[in-house]
Amino acid sequence: MSDVATALVAWLVLYTYPVAALTVLVGSLGVPLPSAVVVLAAGSITTTGDDSPEISVLFVLILTAAVAGDMASYSIGRWAGHLVLGRWGGRVGVTEERLHGVERRLERWGGLLVLVTRCLLTGLALPTNLVAGASTFPMMKFFLYALVGETIWVAQLLALGWYFGASWVSLLDYLDDVVTVLTTIALAAGLIWLLVRLLRPSPSSAI
């Protein structure tokens, strides 16, 4: 584990509820904190004895913090996104027509994207939140998909920590590898799709 993760886990043992919730909240806002490690460790702490934290309380607190962070970054995108695009979008080719195209795709696939980036491709969650906020993707729809995705994420990590108990550290390398591979595949697929779109001749040039 990194020094930051080690320090957070040490604090987690003493102040489980606030440390778990605050780490997830701050991490969901883009600060590079090991949120998954903390939630996994929190699950393991619930097995340490009669006075151990309640896993149900942990679940509610962490889920609330995760969704609150998602909604905050979505709101930042909603507030600042159109301001930035309106001022500088034309200079980088992000025209109003192209933005409408992105919004139409988000309307069709945005819910699935929000869901997947909560529980699998977590490294892409923040950009997804900002783009969804900057577009016309409905806030309530975003909230519902984020809630479902974060529920899966929190539940699976707490359950793994609870199941493995003191051996939870052995899962870290495996989880890091899985997240890295999935994120890399998603980014590669996105780049390939973008290249195909850019290199494909437009209908007017094909005539």
N, C-alpha and C positions, 0 to 999 in steps of 0.2 A: 504493500500500500504506500501511497505518497505520504509525505509529512502532514499535509493538510487533512487527509483522510484519517491518519492515525490520531491526530489531535481531536478531530470531530468525534471519532468513536470513543475516545477517552472521556470527552465531555458528555457524550451520549449516555454513558454508564451512570453518570451522576445526575444528569438532568434530561432524561429520555424524551419526555413529551415536547418541551420547548425547542430542544436542539434538533429533533427530527423535523418538526414542523417548519422552523425557521430555515433550516438547510434546504429543504425542498422548495420553499417559497422563494428564497433568494436565488437558488439554482435555476428555477424556472424563468427568472427574469434575465438570464444570460450570464450571470456570474459563474465562472467555472468551478463549481463545487461538486464533490462526489456524492450526489444525491442518492444514486442507486446503492452505493456502498452503505450509506447511513441507514437507509430503509431496510436493507438486508440485515445489518447489524442490529437494528431495533427489533426486528422479528426474532432474532436469536436471544436477545435480552429477556424476552417474555418467558423464556424457559428456565430462568436462573433460580427460581424459588417461589415461595408463597408471596413474598413482597415484591415480585417482579411487576413491571407495567402491564396493564391490560391491553391485549392485542386489539380488542374492539375499539378502545379509546384511541390507540395509536392509528388505527385505520381511518377513523373519522377525522382526526387532526391532520394527518398527512394528506389525505384526499382533499380536504378543504384547502390546505396550503397550495397543493398542486393546481387545483382548478382556479384558485384566486390568482396565482401567478400567470396562468394561461390567459385569464380574462384581462389582467393588467397589461400584458404585452399585446393582446388583441386591441385593447383600447388605445395604446400608444400608436399602433399602426393606423387605427381609425382616425386619430387626431392629427398625427404628423404625416401619414402616408400621402394624402392628397395634397398637403401643403408642399411637400418635397417634390412630388411628381409634377404639380402644377408649375413650380418654379424652374426646375431643372430637367424634367422628364423629356421635353422636346430636344434638348441638347444631346441626349444619349439614345434617342430613337424610341423612347417610350411615349408614343402618341396616345391621344385619347381613344382612337380606334383600337390600338393594340391593347390598351388597358381593358376595354370592353370585352375583347376576346379572352383575356385572362379571366375576367369576371364570369364569363359564360362557362368556361372550363371549370372554374371553382364551383359554380352552381351545380355542375354535373358530377364532379369528382371530389369536390372539396371536403365533403363529410368523411369519405373514406380516407383522404389524406390526413385530416385532423386525427381520426381514430388511430391510424397506423403509426403516426409520429408521436403518439402518446405512449404506446406500449411496445413498439418494436424499434422504429427508427427515431429514437429519442433525440439524437443529435440534430435532427432537422425540425424539431418542435418549435423552437423560437422563430426561425424564418417563416415557417408556416403560419404561425400566429400573426406575425407582422403583415404578411401578404394578405391573409384573410381579413385583417382589420382594415387595410388600405383599400381593399376591394369592397364590393357591396354584399359580401357574404353575410347573411343574417346573423346577428349576435346570438339570438336564442338557439338557432341551429348549431352554431359554433359551440355554445355552452353545452348543449346536450351531447354532442359527439366528444367534446373534451372530457365531460363527466364520465362517459362510458369508457373511453380510452384510459383515463387516469385511474379509474376503478380497477381495470385489469392490471395496470402497471403496479399499483400499490398492493393489491391483493396477492399477486404472484411473488413479489419480492418479500413481503411479510411472511407469506406461507413458506417460502424457501428458507428464510432465516429461522423460522420456528421449527421446521422439519429437520434442518441440519444442526441446529443448536450451536454448540461450541465449535463445530467444524465448518461454520459458514464461510470462513476465509478461503477454504479450498475452492469455492465457487467463483472467486473474483476473476481469475484468469479466463475461465470459461465464458463468463458473462461479457467480459471486455472483448473477447474474440468474436463472439456472436454479434454484438452491437457494431463492432468495427466492420465486419464482413457485410452485414445487412446495409449499413450506411453507405459503404463503398459501392455496392451493387446498385443501390438506389441512385446515387450520384452519377455513376457511369451510365445507367439507363437514361437519366435526365439529359446528360450531355449528348448522348447518341441521338435522342429525339430532337434536341435543339439543332444539332448539325444537319440532320435530315431536313428539318424545316427550313434552315437557312440555305442549304444547297439545292433544294428542290426548285426548279424554275417556276416562276409565277405563271398563271394562266395567260396573261397578256403577252409575256415573252415567248410562250410556246406557240402562239399563233403566227 
